[in-house]
């Protein structure tokens, strides 16, 4: 008898499949404090460079109203020693700038100062680069469109700066900067204009998630493919938020804290671009509501710094939790009660069920020519 259709991805070990099926043994965060910065910062620039986490500028967010001042101070956090070191300040104080690391250098682009919805607000087109090795700042070609609160991400050494706030309107503009040539190129605009605050790159694509369009808090999730200069709409974030921080770990995007339109939240949600699926994760905690924090992943952990009224920082580390300890076997194909399996192979389907396939041995059969298929399925949490 021939094998049933669909068993084309068999693997030779049950243990391997059971480990994979332990997608029911998922990962979740444990959050802990890592001390405080030297200044309150909301919407800071944040990036990993020279084996440290750089915190650049930001707003003077010492109260729940965030304040309207801007900082030029720079700190570097060393996860290995859990310590902060002050670095050479930025030439221009600002918050909400696009920040990226390329070739070991840190680029700070755009940003703003003053209250965003007042006459005191100034949107910048500045492009200033910091060299951690020589401890120097220098100016580069300014961005064509002045703005604050843009999302930014790097793909193939090019910095993409997307969306933002002009001082009077949310923007969809998308401009790409090539540090190697010190040139800017206009790209296809984002479908939904917004103050994005953050963006994330996974496997060559850039994701803009959440934000504010000048009137409403958004859940929108839009993906940009630099190879084709095109956008696509993806599954929206379950909890609409502005001022949400994004971090990428293990090819997943973590949307952290923010403001849901009514209050600041500590919500953490995980997005898997490969499956276009969102999963809730353990939040930062009831005392860790943060708007416009900075977040970044380093050495297998997610670090969250500042936000309005926050001087402190936290780190989240993933650990494995078992979501479905109760499992049972069921028969899917031709498996009499007195049979045993021989020459078995194993496969896993998208639901987490394990299939064991092979020939059966039965006393009433002369030859082992009867194919069977058994299914090992999750029945739920007790």
N, C-alpha and C positions, 0 to 999 in steps of 0.2 A: 504494500500500500504506500502511496506517495505521501510526503509530508504535507500537512495542511498549509494553505496559503497564508502568508504573513510571517512565517518563521524564517525570515531571510537574514535576521540580525542576531543569530544565536551566539552566545559567548560561553566559554567552556567551564565556568565555575559558578556554583550557586552562591558562594560567599560574595563574589563580586556583584552579582545582581542584587543580593539582599542589602549590601552596602549602598548600592545606588538607590534601591527602593527606600532607603532611609532618607530620601527626600522627605519622608515622614519624620526623620530625625533631622530637623532643620536647624539653622543657626540664628541666634539672636544676640542682642547686645547686652553687655553689662557695663554700666557707666560709672565713672569715678572721677573725682576732682583731681586736677593737676596744678592747683595754685592759681595765682593771679598775675595779670599783666601789670605794667607800670602805669597804664592809663586806661580809662574807660574808652571803649571803641565800639561804634556800630558801623556796619558796612565797611570793615577794613579790607584792604588788600591782603590776600593770603596765598602763599605758594611755598612749595618745597624746593629748596636750592642749597647746595653745599652741605647736604645731610642735616639740614635744619629747616624749621618751619618759620618763614618770614612773615611778620605782621607789619603792614605798612599803612600809615595814615589812619583814616577812619574819622567818624564823627565823634564829637564829645558827648557821647550818650550816657551821662551819669544819672539821668532821670527817666521816668517812663515816657516822657515826651521826646526823648532822644536828644534834644538840644539842636542847635544849628551851627555850631562851630566845627572847624575841621582841624585835623592834626597833621603834622609832617613827621612825627616820630616813627622810628623803625625799631622793632625788636626781633630778635631771633630766638626761637625756643628750641632747645636740644632735648629730644625725648630720652636720650640715653642718660642724661644727668638731671632731668626734670628741672632745668634752669633756663632763665631768660638772660640775654645779653643785649644791651642797647647797641645799635648800629648807626652809621652816618645817616642823618635825617634826609628826607626827600627835599629837593629844592622848593617844591610847592606843596603847601598843606591842602589836603582834599580827602574826600570820602567817595565811596561808590565808584572807584576807578576799576578798569579792567586790568588784571594783573596776570602775567604769564612768565614762565621760565623757558628760555630757549638757549641752548648752548652754554648753560651755566650762568647766564645773565638773567636778571629780573627786570621785566618791562612793566611800567606803570603808565596806563593810557587813559586819558579822559578823566572823569570824576567831576566833583562839584564842591561848592562851599555855600554856606547860607541855607536857610530854610527852603525846601524844594518848591513850596507853593507860595513863596513870598517874593517881593521885589528885590530882596537881598541875594537871591540865588544866582550863582554864576556857574555855568557849565563850561568845562574845559575841553580843549582838543589836545592838550599836552601829551607828549610821548617822551618819557624820561626813563633811562635804563641804568640799573645799578649793577656794578661788577663786584661780587662778594670777595673775589681774590685780591683786587687792587683797592677795594673799599672806595670806589669813586662813582659819582653820578655824571651823566652827560645827556644832553638833549638829542633826540632823533626827530625824524620828520613827523610833524603833527598830524593827528587824525583829521580826515576831511570834515567830519561832522562832530562838533562839540556836543558832549553829552555825559550824563552821570547815570549810574545804575544799569549799565549794559552788562550782558552776559558775555563771557569770553572763554575760549578754549583753543588749544593748540592741536593741529593735525599736520603731520609732515613738516614740522618746523615753521608753519605759518600760523599767526595769531588771528583768530576770527573774533571780531567785536560786533555784537549783535544787540539791537534794541536799545533801550535807555530812555532818558528823560531830557528834553531840551530846555526845560524851564517853563514850558507852557503846554507840552503835549508828550504823550508816550510815542515812541518811535519804533518802526519796523526795520530801519536801515541796517545794512549788513556790510561791513567793510573789513578787508583782510590785509594784514600787515606782514610783509616778508622782511625779517631782520637782516637776512643775508644781502639784500639789495636796497634796504631802507626805502621801500616803496609800498604804496597802498593801492588796493584794487577793490572796486565796488562789486559786490556779489548779489545774488538774488535776495530780495528782502524777505524777512520772516513773515509768515502769513498773519500772525496776530501781533499788532503793535503792543509793546509793554515795557515797563521797567522790570528787567529780568533779575537783576542783582547777580545771578549766577548761571553758569552753563556747565555742561559736562560732556567729555568726549569718551566714547567707548568704541573700540575697534574701528576707528576711522570715521565715525559719524558723531555729530554734535547734537546734543539734546538741550532744548530750552523748556524749562518746566516751571509752571506757576507764574507769579508776578502780579502786576497791577497795570491796568490800561488807562489809568487816569480817573476811572469811575468805579470799577469793580475789581474785586480780587479774583484771580484766575486759577483754574485747574489745568489749563491747556498744556499739552505736551507735544512739541513739534520737533522733528528730527531733520537735520541738514546733512546732505551727502556732498562733501567737497568734490568728489570725483565727477559728479554729474551736475553740480550747482543747482540741486533741487531740494525741495522740502516735502516732508510727508507728515501727516497727522497720526499720532500714536495715542495709546490709551491715556486718558486724562488722570492726573493725580487724584486719589480718592478724597483728600482734604484740600480744598482750594486754599492757597496761601500766597501772600506777598512777603518779601523779605525772607524767603526760604533759603537756607544754605544747602548746597549740594556737594557731595563727596563721592568719589568712585573707588570701590574696593571689590576685587575679584570680579570685575566686569559687571557689577551691579551699581546702580546709582541710588544713593541714599539722600532723601529729601528730609531736611532736619529743621524743626521748629518753624518760626515765622509768625505771621499774623493772619487769622482766618477771616478778617473783615469785622470782627467784633472784639476779639481779645488776642493777646499773644499766646502762643501754644508751644508745647514741648514735644509735639508729635514727630515720630520718625516713621517713614514709609520707604520700602525698598522697591525699586523698579528694575526689572530684568529686560533689557532691550532685546535679547534673543527670543523671548517668548511674549513680549509686550504685556507683561503681567505685573501688577502691583501687589505687595504683601505688607501688612502692618508689622512693625517691629516695636520693641520696648522703647518708650520715649525717654526723654532726658530726665523726667521726674517733675513732681508738682512744684518744686521751687526753681525750676530751670526753664521757664517760659522765656523764649528769646526771639526778638525781632531783629533781622539784619545782622545775624552773627556771621562769622567766617568759619568755614569748615574745609578740612583737607584730610586725605588718607596718607598714612606713612607707616611703613614697617608692619602692615597687617592690621592697623588700628585706624579709627576715625577720630580726629581731634576737632573740637568745637571751641572757638574763642569769642568772647565778648558778646556783642549785641546790646540793644538799648538797656541801660541800667546795670550791665554786667561787667565786672572787672575780672571775673574768674574765667577759667577754662575747664573743660571736661574731656575725657578720653573714653571712647567706646571700643570694647574688644568683643569679638564674636566668640561664642561658645556654642556647642552642639546641645540641642534639647530634643527629647523624644516626644513627638506630637501624637503618635499612634502606636502604643505598645501592644495593642490587641490585633493579631493577625490570624488568618485561618486559611486552610486549603479548600478549594472547591474544584470539581471536575468540569472541564470545558469540552473534552472530546474523548469519547471511546475509552473509558477507563473502568473496567469491571472491578469489583471489590477484591477479587483474589489475584490481582495482577501485581507484578513488581516491575520497576523501571530498570532498563539497561541502556548503556551508551547514551546517557542523557546529555542534553545541552540546555542552556538557560538563556532567556531573553527578558527584557523589561519593557513595558509599554509606558505611554505618556501619563497614565493615571497612577503609576507606581506599583502596578501589579506585576508579579513575577510569573513567567511561564516556564515550566520544565517539560521538555519534549524528548521523546526517545521511543525505543521499542519496548513492548511488554512481554514478560514471560508468564505463561499460564499453563497449568497442568493439562488443560484440554486442547492445547495447541501443539502441533508437531514442530512448527518452526516459529522463531521469534519474528514474525512478519506483521505484527499488528502495532500500528503507530498510535501513541497516546500523547495527550497534552493535558497537563495539570496547571491550574492557576492558583497562585498564592496572593490573596487580596487583602487590603486593609479593611477592617470592619469598623474602625472608629475608635475614639478614645473612651476608655471605661469611666 
